[in-house]
Amino acid sequence: MNNASFQRLKDKLYVSSDLRSDEAAQFLATTSQFHLVCNAITSIISPTLYSAGLSAIGQIQRGSVLAVHHPCVDRWTSVWTGISIIVNRATPMHRDWGAAPPFYDLLVSGGTHADCRLNLPDIGARLWYLPGTAVAVSGRVLRHEVPDWLEGERICCAHFIKDAVHDRLGEARPVWPCLTDYFTLIDT
């Protein structure tokens, strides 16, 4: 049984073992500007998700919520609590059970591949998913997959938020974005 299932809301958080390396420090330094662009996208598509993520990461960086602080935490520029890099792999149909329904995943496609689709069968959608494409999807609500692609290398940078991390930090779940959220962004 996974030890994480025994964690309580008062328990300290742990830095992923994947982040506790020199390679991770280099990755964070190399990708920091990319993650700032992803933050900007997030602030537009879901202002409350952006605010909650920024608050959570701020708490982690300046607080005592970690069992052991690691220098990579200070280099983290993303408002997302998790990032996965998927390289040249099909993504089987799944839902993201660790997320809350109003949390989006921000999926950014890169590489040299062609003719790739992100399938969202619950809404009958097949989206073009070529290099340079960013898609925000409620991964807990909608099943999603990338079964294959033609030619070249396929890289996906999947940004996500674990609901348990936000619960532990006492962060309120963001609300679903509404049209009125965007009225302040336009000159009427």
Backbone bond lengths (Angstrom), bond angles and torsions (degrees), N, CA, C in turn:
res aa  C-N    CA-C-N  psi(-1)  N-CA   C-N-CA  omega(-1)  CA-C   N-CA-C  phi
1 M - - - 1.457 - - 1.527 109.22 -
2 N 1.289 116.31 143.17 1.455 123.15 -178.27 1.525 110.73 -71.03
3 N 1.332 117.18 129.95 1.467 121.08 178.16 1.512 112.31 -60.73
4 A 1.331 117.23 -28.41 1.465 120.62 -178.70 1.527 110.99 -61.04
5 S 1.328 117.68 -27.13 1.457 119.98 -179.40 1.523 111.48 -68.67
6 F 1.322 117.19 -15.51 1.454 120.81 179.38 1.524 112.74 -95.97
7 Q 1.330 118.37 -1.78 1.453 120.56 179.66 1.511 110.53 -69.38
8 R 1.316 114.38 140.87 1.457 121.20 177.33 1.518 108.65 -109.24
9 L 1.320 117.02 163.85 1.465 120.44 -177.88 1.519 112.50 -62.02
10 K 1.318 118.14 -20.48 1.469 119.68 179.19 1.527 112.67 -90.35
11 D 1.330 118.31 -9.01 1.457 121.91 -179.79 1.524 110.87 -71.34
12 K 1.315 115.55 152.09 1.461 121.72 177.80 1.529 110.20 -70.74
13 L 1.324 115.05 154.66 1.462 121.35 175.62 1.525 109.54 -88.45
14 Y 1.324 115.95 156.10 1.454 121.54 178.04 1.517 109.97 -118.89
15 V 1.318 115.85 141.48 1.461 122.01 174.22 1.526 107.23 -74.99
16 S 1.323 115.87 133.73 1.460 121.12 179.00 1.522 110.70 -53.27
17 S 1.317 116.36 139.75 1.465 120.19 178.04 1.526 110.96 -61.20
18 D 1.342 117.13 -27.31 1.464 120.21 177.48 1.519 112.16 -65.19
19 L 1.318 117.92 -22.75 1.469 121.13 -178.64 1.511 113.70 -92.06
20 R 1.302 117.66 -8.77 1.462 120.44 -175.03 1.531 111.03 -95.18
21 S 1.329 115.70 56.20 1.468 120.10 -179.30 1.521 109.71 -148.69
22 D 1.323 115.08 162.75 1.464 120.22 175.59 1.525 110.94 -64.78
23 E 1.338 116.89 -34.29 1.459 120.64 178.66 1.521 110.94 -64.37
24 A 1.321 116.55 -37.94 1.471 120.13 178.12 1.520 110.73 -65.90
25 A 1.314 117.30 -40.51 1.468 120.62 177.77 1.525 110.19 -61.01
26 Q 1.329 116.71 -42.04 1.463 120.97 177.61 1.522 111.22 -65.10
27 F 1.337 116.75 -42.85 1.463 121.37 177.62 1.523 110.40 -58.78
28 L 1.320 117.84 -47.49 1.467 121.02 -179.14 1.530 111.50 -63.40
29 A 1.319 116.97 -39.09 1.462 119.90 177.90 1.523 111.05 -66.29
30 T 1.317 116.70 -42.41 1.463 121.67 -177.69 1.525 112.30 -68.82
31 T 1.316 117.47 -34.31 1.462 121.11 -173.32 1.531 113.97 -101.97
32 S 1.304 118.90 5.92 1.474 120.59 -174.17 1.531 112.49 -59.49
33 Q 1.309 118.39 -42.25 1.467 120.28 179.73 1.527 111.34 -66.74
34 F 1.317 116.39 -39.13 1.464 120.92 176.17 1.525 110.53 -58.57
35 H 1.323 116.62 -44.06 1.465 120.21 -178.68 1.526 111.64 -69.35
36 L 1.313 117.89 -29.28 1.466 119.73 174.49 1.529 110.54 -66.99
37 V 1.323 117.71 -37.41 1.467 120.60 174.80 1.526 109.68 -64.44
38 C 1.329 116.99 -42.93 1.472 120.23 177.19 1.525 110.95 -62.23
39 N 1.327 117.69 -36.62 1.470 120.77 175.25 1.525 110.37 -61.43
40 A 1.326 116.57 -43.35 1.468 120.49 179.98 1.531 110.55 -62.25
41 I 1.319 116.73 -42.95 1.469 120.53 176.96 1.522 109.29 -59.51
42 T 1.320 116.66 -45.49 1.467 121.66 -179.30 1.521 111.35 -61.05
43 S 1.319 117.00 -40.83 1.466 119.93 -178.55 1.529 111.59 -64.23
44 I 1.318 116.97 -25.73 1.468 121.00 178.77 1.531 111.41 -84.93
45 I 1.328 117.08 -45.29 1.466 118.88 -174.81 1.525 112.95 -76.05
46 S 1.335 117.37 -28.59 1.466 120.82 179.99 1.522 109.90 -153.50
47 P 1.330 116.92 85.01 1.465 120.07 -177.65 1.530 113.84 -55.37
48 T 1.328 117.98 -37.25 1.467 118.67 -179.24 1.531 111.93 -73.02
49 L 1.324 117.92 -32.92 1.459 121.05 174.61 1.524 109.84 -65.30
50 Y 1.321 116.65 -44.29 1.465 121.12 177.63 1.532 110.31 -58.23
51 S 1.329 117.19 -48.32 1.472 120.91 -178.46 1.524 111.59 -62.72
52 A 1.328 116.60 -43.61 1.466 120.21 179.06 1.526 110.93 -63.73
53 G 1.330 116.56 -42.43 1.463 120.28 178.80 1.513 112.09 -65.15
54 L 1.329 116.75 -43.20 1.463 121.09 178.65 1.527 110.54 -61.79
55 S 1.321 116.63 -42.68 1.458 121.14 178.83 1.529 111.35 -64.07
56 A 1.322 116.90 -44.65 1.470 120.91 -179.42 1.521 111.36 -62.69
57 I 1.328 117.00 -47.37 1.463 119.98 -179.81 1.531 109.98 -63.94
58 G 1.323 116.76 -39.13 1.468 120.45 176.76 1.522 111.85 -59.91
59 Q 1.327 116.71 -43.50 1.470 120.25 177.39 1.525 111.18 -60.91
60 I 1.310 116.16 -42.73 1.463 119.94 -179.51 1.520 110.14 -64.68
61 Q 1.324 117.65 -42.16 1.458 120.68 -175.62 1.527 113.21 -73.07
62 R 1.314 118.51 -31.43 1.463 118.88 -175.43 1.525 114.31 -110.82
63 G 1.316 117.33 -3.91 1.448 119.72 -172.84 1.504 114.53 -107.37
64 S 1.307 113.51 -168.34 1.464 120.81 -178.97 1.522 110.53 -113.47
65 V 1.310 116.89 34.34 1.465 120.63 -176.98 1.524 112.67 -86.28
66 L 1.324 117.09 -10.32 1.461 120.54 179.89 1.522 110.74 -92.18
67 A 1.324 116.57 140.83 1.460 121.18 174.87 1.527 109.51 -62.00
68 V 1.343 116.09 -43.91 1.460 122.52 178.05 1.523 107.25 -140.13
69 H 1.327 115.88 124.16 1.468 118.86 178.71 1.530 108.53 -75.37
70 H 1.315 115.63 143.43 1.467 120.81 177.15 1.520 107.66 -129.05
71 P 1.348 118.65 141.10 1.469 121.48 -177.79 1.531 114.44 -55.27
72 C 1.331 118.41 -28.50 1.470 120.15 179.96 1.524 111.79 -62.28
73 V 1.321 117.44 -27.33 1.460 120.61 178.96 1.530 110.28 -60.20
74 D 1.315 116.56 -37.21 1.464 120.64 -179.72 1.521 112.36 -71.32
75 R 1.322 117.48 -18.56 1.468 122.10 179.99 1.522 112.72 -92.81
76 W 1.325 117.23 -4.77 1.465 122.31 -176.56 1.523 109.07 -72.21
77 T 1.336 118.14 117.88 1.468 121.85 -178.39 1.521 113.17 -106.29
78 S 1.304 117.78 -2.29 1.459 121.64 -175.74 1.523 111.55 -89.42
79 V 1.338 116.68 148.38 1.467 121.10 172.31 1.528 110.93 -83.08
80 W 1.303 117.18 -5.77 1.458 122.98 179.28 1.524 108.74 -88.82
81 T 1.336 117.93 140.93 1.465 120.25 -179.23 1.520 112.82 -83.57
82 G 1.320 118.03 -8.99 1.449 120.80 178.34 1.505 112.10 -147.82
83 I 1.324 115.01 146.81 1.462 122.10 177.76 1.523 107.37 -138.95
84 S 1.313 116.29 130.52 1.466 121.00 174.16 1.518 108.26 -120.14
85 I 1.307 115.63 138.35 1.461 121.71 175.41 1.524 107.04 -107.79
86 I 1.324 115.53 120.94 1.466 122.42 -179.07 1.524 107.04 -111.85
87 V 1.317 117.16 120.10 1.462 121.38 -176.13 1.524 109.57 -122.08
88 N 1.337 114.20 121.69 1.467 122.12 175.00 1.529 113.06 51.89
89 R 1.324 114.95 42.86 1.456 120.87 178.35 1.522 109.46 -130.21
90 A 1.296 116.20 138.17 1.460 120.08 169.02 1.524 106.90 -69.09
91 T 1.309 115.88 146.93 1.466 120.54 176.83 1.522 107.09 -108.15
92 P 1.330 117.54 110.05 1.466 119.18 -177.89 1.529 111.54 -67.09
93 M 1.303 116.13 159.12 1.463 122.75 178.09 1.529 109.23 -55.89
94 H 1.323 116.35 128.18 1.459 119.39 179.29 1.525 111.49 -161.27
95 R 1.307 115.19 167.26 1.464 124.49 166.86 1.523 106.34 -117.37
96 D 1.310 116.38 156.15 1.458 121.46 179.94 1.525 109.08 -97.60
97 W 1.335 115.69 91.59 1.461 120.56 -172.40 1.527 112.89 -69.37
98 G 1.320 119.05 -17.65 1.466 120.92 179.60 1.516 114.06 -82.37
99 A 1.310 117.21 -3.71 1.469 121.70 -177.81 1.521 110.34 -99.89
100 A 1.324 115.59 159.85 1.462 120.90 171.07 1.529 107.67 -88.14
101 P 1.328 118.65 152.13 1.469 120.01 -177.29 1.535 115.17 -51.93
102 P 1.337 121.30 -42.30 1.465 117.52 -178.45 1.538 114.71 -80.59
103 F 1.328 117.56 -0.44 1.465 120.08 175.72 1.525 108.73 -77.98
104 Y 1.303 115.93 133.74 1.450 120.56 172.92 1.519 109.64 -93.90
105 D 1.322 115.66 155.53 1.462 122.51 161.29 1.515 104.57 -99.87
106 L 1.312 117.29 140.00 1.465 121.03 173.00 1.517 106.29 -107.58
107 L 1.320 115.46 111.11 1.456 122.67 -176.85 1.523 108.48 -104.97
108 V 1.323 116.52 119.06 1.458 121.36 -178.11 1.525 108.09 -116.11
109 S 1.332 114.95 123.18 1.454 121.93 -177.16 1.526 110.41 -93.86
110 G 1.311 115.56 135.96 1.462 120.87 176.41 1.518 109.67 -141.22
111 G 1.312 116.42 174.26 1.452 121.63 178.00 1.513 111.69 116.66
112 T 1.322 114.95 -153.81 1.461 121.78 -177.29 1.527 111.64 -125.46
113 H 1.309 117.74 10.24 1.458 122.33 -174.12 1.531 112.12 -69.61
114 A 1.345 114.22 164.89 1.465 121.46 178.86 1.522 109.07 -132.94
115 D 1.318 115.24 163.03 1.460 123.07 173.71 1.524 112.58 46.19
116 C 1.316 115.63 60.81 1.454 121.71 -179.98 1.531 108.85 -117.41
117 R 1.320 116.39 142.38 1.465 121.62 179.83 1.521 109.57 -128.44
118 L 1.312 114.78 141.38 1.458 122.76 168.67 1.523 105.57 -98.75
119 N 1.321 117.27 116.57 1.456 122.20 -176.82 1.527 110.54 -95.62
120 L 1.332 115.36 132.38 1.459 123.53 176.22 1.531 107.00 -126.64
121 P 1.343 117.72 79.14 1.468 120.63 -170.90 1.531 113.95 -64.56
122 D 1.325 119.01 -25.34 1.466 120.39 -178.57 1.525 112.41 -64.99
123 I 1.326 116.29 -23.72 1.467 120.15 177.06 1.529 111.59 -117.69
124 G 1.326 116.21 10.42 1.465 121.13 176.96 1.519 113.41 65.66
125 A 1.333 117.35 33.50 1.468 120.23 -176.63 1.526 111.19 -111.00
126 R 1.329 114.13 140.91 1.471 123.12 170.34 1.510 105.81 -128.68
127 L 1.329 117.30 106.88 1.456 122.26 -174.80 1.524 110.68 -97.86
128 W 1.351 115.70 137.92 1.461 118.98 170.27 1.515 107.12 -59.20
129 Y 1.328 116.64 136.47 1.462 121.08 -174.05 1.523 108.87 -137.31
130 L 1.322 113.69 64.32 1.458 121.12 -177.04 1.524 111.00 -91.35
131 P 1.342 118.41 167.18 1.465 119.88 178.93 1.538 111.17 -54.02
132 G 1.318 115.19 135.56 1.455 121.25 -178.81 1.511 114.27 94.75
133 T 1.333 117.16 -2.76 1.459 121.81 -178.99 1.530 109.95 -86.85
134 A 1.324 116.20 135.63 1.462 122.20 171.79 1.520 107.89 -119.53
135 V 1.326 116.14 131.70 1.460 121.88 -179.78 1.522 108.05 -130.22
136 A 1.322 116.06 130.85 1.466 121.09 172.53 1.514 107.17 -102.91
137 V 1.319 115.95 127.47 1.459 120.78 -177.55 1.530 108.58 -139.03
138 S 1.318 115.75 140.25 1.459 119.71 173.63 1.522 107.35 -76.58
139 G 1.308 115.56 92.21 1.452 121.91 -173.08 1.512 114.92 -67.39
140 R 1.319 117.42 -21.62 1.469 119.97 176.03 1.525 110.68 -76.94
141 V 1.325 116.37 -33.01 1.463 121.49 -175.51 1.517 111.67 -88.13
142 L 1.326 116.85 -43.92 1.465 121.13 -173.02 1.530 111.72 -106.04
143 R 1.327 115.61 128.13 1.455 119.43 171.62 1.529 107.74 -66.80
144 H 1.323 115.77 143.59 1.457 119.79 -179.62 1.531 109.54 -146.88
145 E 1.351 113.43 153.33 1.466 119.78 -178.79 1.523 110.15 -159.28
146 V 1.322 114.90 155.25 1.465 122.99 166.41 1.530 104.53 -129.33
147 P 1.343 116.40 95.23 1.461 118.98 -172.56 1.532 114.30 -74.74
148 D 1.337 116.90 -30.19 1.462 119.50 -178.08 1.523 109.94 -168.08
149 W 1.305 115.93 177.54 1.462 123.83 177.20 1.516 107.67 -159.46
150 L 1.317 116.07 167.01 1.462 120.77 178.09 1.518 109.66 -105.60
151 E 1.312 115.46 140.18 1.467 122.94 170.23 1.524 113.03 56.78
152 G 1.293 114.52 153.97 1.452 121.91 166.51 1.523 117.35 68.14
153 E 1.316 112.15 -176.22 1.459 122.20 -178.19 1.525 109.61 -91.51
154 R 1.326 117.43 138.97 1.463 121.74 176.17 1.519 109.08 -118.46
155 I 1.317 115.44 124.88 1.463 122.05 177.97 1.520 107.59 -124.98
156 C 1.303 116.58 132.78 1.459 121.43 174.26 1.518 107.79 -124.02
157 C 1.309 116.03 128.85 1.456 121.54 171.66 1.526 106.30 -104.35
158 A 1.320 115.78 105.30 1.467 122.21 -176.10 1.524 109.25 -98.72
159 H 1.326 116.04 115.74 1.467 122.75 176.67 1.521 107.96 -97.02
160 F 1.321 117.08 136.09 1.461 120.18 -178.29 1.527 110.37 -150.15
161 I 1.323 114.90 166.27 1.461 121.93 176.94 1.519 107.44 -127.39
162 K 1.313 115.59 129.62 1.467 121.11 174.75 1.523 108.04 -86.28
163 D 1.312 116.18 123.88 1.459 121.97 -179.50 1.526 111.39 -58.67
164 A 1.331 117.25 -37.09 1.466 120.81 -178.68 1.527 111.75 -62.93
165 V 1.333 117.68 -34.00 1.465 120.32 178.07 1.526 109.72 -66.76
166 H 1.325 117.03 -46.59 1.466 119.81 179.00 1.528 111.19 -65.13
167 D 1.342 117.21 -37.69 1.467 120.20 175.22 1.524 110.44 -59.69
168 R 1.322 116.86 -47.28 1.467 121.52 -179.03 1.519 110.97 -59.19
169 L 1.328 117.15 -35.65 1.466 121.78 -177.82 1.529 112.54 -85.78
170 G 1.321 117.05 -3.82 1.462 120.28 179.82 1.518 113.14 74.60
171 E 1.326 116.68 22.15 1.464 120.78 179.13 1.527 109.78 -81.19
172 A 1.305 115.48 132.07 1.463 119.61 175.67 1.529 108.99 -68.15
173 R 1.315 115.89 145.05 1.464 118.91 176.21 1.526 108.69 -68.74
174 P 1.309 116.46 136.81 1.461 118.61 176.55 1.525 110.59 -64.16
175 V 1.293 115.14 152.45 1.466 119.83 175.11 1.525 108.02 -87.11
176 W 1.324 115.37 161.50 1.460 119.92 175.78 1.526 108.63 -62.80
177 P 1.316 117.92 139.68 1.469 119.14 176.41 1.528 110.86 -63.57
178 C 1.324 115.68 145.75 1.462 122.29 177.97 1.525 108.33 -127.46
179 L 1.305 115.49 159.19 1.455 120.96 179.74 1.524 111.65 -54.66
180 T 1.323 116.90 -37.88 1.473 119.65 -178.51 1.521 112.60 -64.01
181 D 1.333 118.56 -22.57 1.467 121.44 176.51 1.530 111.38 -60.68
182 Y 1.314 116.06 -26.60 1.458 120.56 -173.58 1.526 113.59 -95.92
183 F 1.319 117.17 -10.86 1.466 119.66 -179.80 1.524 111.54 -61.94
184 T 1.317 118.04 -32.45 1.458 120.07 179.41 1.522 112.33 -71.45
185 L 1.320 117.12 -14.86 1.461 121.06 -178.62 1.537 112.86 -87.86
186 I 1.322 116.81 -11.78 1.457 119.62 -177.32 1.529 110.18 -116.60
187 D 1.293 113.99 152.18 1.464 120.56 177.69 1.521 108.30 -88.34
188 T 1.331 117.35 116.39 1.465 120.25 -177.99 1.506 111.64 -103.70
